[in-house]
């Protein structure tokens, strides 16, 4: 029997404009899960339930951090039933087009390198914040929606508005949509 394709939400969450971390441009495999993230939201599902052909395995360093987040998502009980939130369509223009804007990396001032001088040497190293691209993607903030005192960008509410259940812990919104689980970091 043929496995179903990944639901669209996996492609809407990933950041196709993320030049510094190409693995985030599309869903990827981490252990037994298919993962999609843009660094503010992460969703996971059992990789054996979907057609994951063509997806890359995450690198070891990324895998270790992702596994910690996956475990937290899986261990968090989502016990509150989700109530659909009305969001003004004008606020969500086109999620994929408006989700990410680009600006100059704040660490290297857009040149891709960081400089350090001591009394003995001068160093020039590739900026780790932008991986040498000089570009810093940001998610525009049009306001926020409060879910149990967690402030969430309306773009993320748009994506999870058909959730089954949720919970909020430590300024994070955890949710379940069928067999898909995830979390959104709250805004400060």
Helices and strands as residue ranges (DSSP letters): H 8-13, G 22-25, E 28-30, E 33-37, E 41-46, G 47-49, H 60-75, E 80-81, G 89-92, H 95-98, E 100-104, E 113-117, E 122-126, E 135-139, E 145-147, E 150-152, H 154-160, E 165-169, E 172-177, E 180-185
